[in-house]
Amino acid sequence: MSNKPYRIGIAGMTHGHVGAHLREWQRLENATLVGYAETDPELRAKYAERLSGAPAYDSVEQLFDGARPDVISICNETINHVGVVEAAAARGIHCIMEKPMAISLQQAQRMVVAAAKAGIQVIVNWPTHWGSQNMLKSLRLIQDGAIGRLYEVRHRGGSTKPAARDADAFFRWLYQPAINGAGAYADYCGYGIDMALGALGIPSSVWAMTGRYVREDLMGDDNARMILQYPRALAMVEATWTQVGVPHGATAFYGDRGTLELRPEGIWQATLENQRGAILDKVPALDYGASAMEYMLHQLDRGEPVAEIFSVRRGRDTAEVFEAGLLSARTGQIVALPLPVLP
């Protein structure tokens, strides 16, 4: 989609999805990896062959000033995203950060402000947006009236995770609530929140519960549940680190005239006329490219902002619902939105 050459940097390699970032950047002929910031020798050795001889830097500031990237992939710990975005914004560097955006609404708002002041593009990369793009295609079908008035969104995400004693660099910080934001709740609830915001917008209130029901080796929660409440709709979001098997087909959109369900084989639709349902064989293609990386460069070429669903503003709204859920889980109360604006 894009032809102009771009210089790409990697800020941190502790997030397990960094491999996907490297793969997608290396797939693009007009993207050149010019450096990365990572001090962990284990991670440097792990990805050495894939880094194509790009120089390593001890800090993101050194990476920015030494390698002068146009775009940075942020794949460090969630708590440290805000510092990278603010440093990048000060230098006019565009950002793609791995999900979730932040561990708090305050951090997310700082990123919104930094991006707005600098005029940079920021994409929060949710893997559910890409690949087959069936989630995004479902949202388009809903907007086009395929299932009538939407009244419920459901999403369950998760799998079993390694024992704490076997944790690699990724899980060593993912298992620390102070760095990750929570446990399974922080790891998986964001996907469902993002889907609900895309389909229904910001809820009027949130109820959530978190618990450690199985994993005695963890400090945080291993399961979480949320209900996002709307005047005439709701969203059910579930997260688990203990389910045996990956919960495929666990995302669904319910309307008063039909249902859409995301399955491994495609988008399944049931209607009032065909309640047995079927996999859709013709779904309109979307003009977003094959990855967040390709889409970012395309938008930079066109001089246009990224679509709202990928944007720093959507990431900020997701962080607000995320924080409201944590507050609900701690207090046992339903939490109304919007949250108070705090400095």
N, C-alpha and C positions, 0 to 999 in steps of 0.2 A: 504493500500500500504506500510505502514511503521510499523516496530515492535519495534524499539529502543525507550525507554522512553524519553520524552522531557518535560522540565519545561517551562511553558508559563506565560507571564505577559501581562497585559493590560495597555497601556500608555494613559490615558485620556478616558473619557466616554461621551464626549459631542457630538460626531458624531452620528447621528441617526442610522448608520449602525452597531454600536457596538453590538447590540443584535444579529446580524447575526454572528459576530465573536465569541461571547460566545457560540452560538448554535453549530457552526462548531467545535470549540475546544472541547466542551463537547461530541460531537459525536465520537471523536477519542479516543480509549481506551489507547493509549500510550501518550496522552497529559494530563498534570496535571496543572491546574491553580494554580500558587504559589503566586500571589499577583497582585495588581493593584494600580495605582497612580491616585487619583482623590480627590479633596478637596471639591467639591460641595456636600453638604449633601442631596440635592434633588436627585441627580443622584445615590448617594450611597444607598439611601432608595429604589429608583426605581429598582435597579438591585440586591439588597441584597440577595434575595432568589436564584438567579441564580449564585451568586459568590461562592457558596459552602463553605462559611467560610474562603475564602482566605483573607489574611491580606491587609489592606489599607495602602498606603504610601502617604506622603505629597508631594513628588517630584519623578520624574522619576529616578533621581540619587539614591535616597534612595531605590526605588524599585529594581534597578539594583544591588546595592551593598548588599541589605538585602535579597532579594528573589533569586538572582542569576539565572534568567531565561535564557534559551537557545534561545528562540524566543520571540519577543515582537510584540503584535498587537498595532498599533498606531492609535488611534481613537480620537485624540484631534483636535483642530482647525487647519485648513490648514496652517496658518502662522507659527505654532509651530512645524510642522513636522520636519523641518531641525534640530532643537535643539535636538530632541529625537534621530534622526538617528545618529547624530554626537556623542552623549553620548553613544548610543548603540555600535557604531563602535569602540569607545575607549575601550570597554569591550569585544569585539568579539561576540556581540549578534546579531543574524539575525532579520530582520524586515519584517513585513507585514503592510503596511500603507494603510489606506482607501483613496480612490480617493477624489480629485485629489492630485497629488504629492506635488505641491508647488504653491505659488501665483506668483512666478517669476522664470525666467530662472536662475538668479544668485543663488537662493536658491536651485533649482534643481541640478545645477552643483556642489554646495557644497556637496550635498548628494552623487553624483556620485564619487567625489573625496574621501569622507570619506569611502564609501563602498569599493572602489578599494584599498585604503591604508590598510584597515583592513582585506580584503578578506572575507567580510560577504556577505550573500545573502540578497537581498532586492526585495520584490514583491510589486508592486502597484496594489491594488485590485479594479478592475472595475467589478461590479456585472454582467455586460453583458458578461463577460468571462465564467461564471459558470452556474449553473442551467442546462438547456438543452444543453448548449455549442453550440447553433445554430449559433452564430456569428462566433466562431472559426471554426466550421465545414464548414461554408460558405467560409471562407478564404481558407480552404483546397480544397474545390471544385473548387474555382477560380484558385488556383495554378495548379490544375489538368486539367484545360482547359474546365470546364463544361459550361462556357458561352462565350468562345472565349476570345478576348482581352478586358480587363476591361477598360472602358472609363469614368465611373461615379459611385461615391458612394454618397448616400443620407441618412441622418439620422435626425430625429426630435425627441427631447426628452423634457419631461416636464409634468406639471399638474398644477392645482391650488394649492396654498400654503395658510397656515393660515394667518389671519390678524396679523399685527405686535403686536397688543395689546394682542393677544392670544398665542404669541410665547413661546415655551418651551426652554430649555437650548440649544438645537440644532439650532433652528431657530433664537435665539437671536444673535448668532455669524454669522450664515449663511447670515443674512440680513445686515451684516456690510462689505462693500467692502474692507475695509482695512485689515480685518481678513480673508475673504473668497476669495479675489482676484477680485471680481466683484459681480454681482447679479446672475440672471438666466444664464448669459453667463458662469460664473465660475461653476455653479451647473451642467449644462447639455451639454455645447459645448464640453467638454473634451471627452465624450463618442464618439461623431462623429469624433473628431480628432484622437482618438485612432484607430477607425475602418479604417479611411482613411490611416493612417500610416501603419497599418497591410496589407492593400490591395494594396496601391500604393506607399508607402514610403513617404519621406519628400517632401512637395510641393516646387515649385520654388517661389511662392508668395502667399500672403493672403490678402483678402479684407474682412472687417467685419463692421457691424453696430450694435449698441446697442441702446435701448430706453426704457423709462418708459412711456408706453402708457395707462395703466389701473390703476396700483397700486400707489395711492397717499400717501400711508402709508410707502413707501420704499424710501431709499436714493439711491439705485442702480437701475440697469436696470431690467425690468421684461420680456423683450424679446430681442433676439439677433439672428443675421444671419451671416454666414460666407461662403465665397467661397474660397476653397483651389485650386490653379491653378497649373497644371502640363503641361509639353510640349504637351502631347496628351491625357489629361484626366483632370477631375475636381472632387471636392467633395463639396457637399452642406450640411451645418450643421446648424440646427435650434434649438434654445432653448426657452422655454416659461415657465413662472410662472402664466400664465393667461388662458391657454386653459382649457375649461370645458371637463372633460373626459381625460383618459390617451391615448396618441396617439399610440395605438397598430398598428403593421404592418407599422411602419414609417421608417424602415431601408431597403434599397434596394441597390443591386449591379447590374449595367448595363454593359453588354458586347456586342460585335458586333454579337454574335451568341445566346444570351439568357439573361435572367434576373433571379436573385435570390432575393427573398423578405422574410424578417423575419416576420412571423405571429405568433399569439398566439398558433395556432395549429401545427406549424412546419415551415420548409423551403419550400417555394413555388418556383417552377421553371417553367419558360416558355422558349421555344426554338423556333428556326425557324421552326421546324417540328411540334411543338405543342404550338401555340401561346396563346391558352386558359390557358395553364399552369396546374399544379397539385402540391399537397403537396408530397414531396419526402417521400417514405416509407422505403427506405434503404439508410442510410447515414453512412459511416464508423465511428466507435467510435474513440475517441481521448484518448491518454494515459496521461491525466493530472489529473485524480482523480476528486472527486466531489466538491472540493473547493480549494481556494488558500492555506488554512491551510494544507489540506491533501497533496497537491502537494509540498508545501515547505518541509514538513517532509520527503516525498519520495525522493526528490532531495538531502536533507542532508544525508539521509541513503546511497545514491548512490555516494555521493561525487561529484556531478555534478552541474553545474550552472543551474539556472532556464532558461526556454526558453526566447528568446529575447522579445517576445510580452508581457511578464509579468515583465520584468526586470527594474531595476533602469535607465538603459540607455534609454529604450523606454519611461519611465516616463519623463526623461529629454527632449527628443525630443518633446513629447506632450506639455511640458511646454514652449518650444521655439515657437511652433506654436500658443499656447495660448497667449503668450506675443506679438507676431507679430500681432495677431488679435486685442488685446487691443490697440496697437499703431495705427493700421489702423482705429479703431473706433474713436479714439481721434483726429486723423489728417484728416480723410476723404480720405486718400491716400492708394493706394496699397502698401504693404510692402514686399520687397524682402527677401528671405531667402538664406543662413543663416544670422542670426542677427550678428552684430559685437560682438567679444569676449571682454567682459569688466571684470575688476577685481572685 
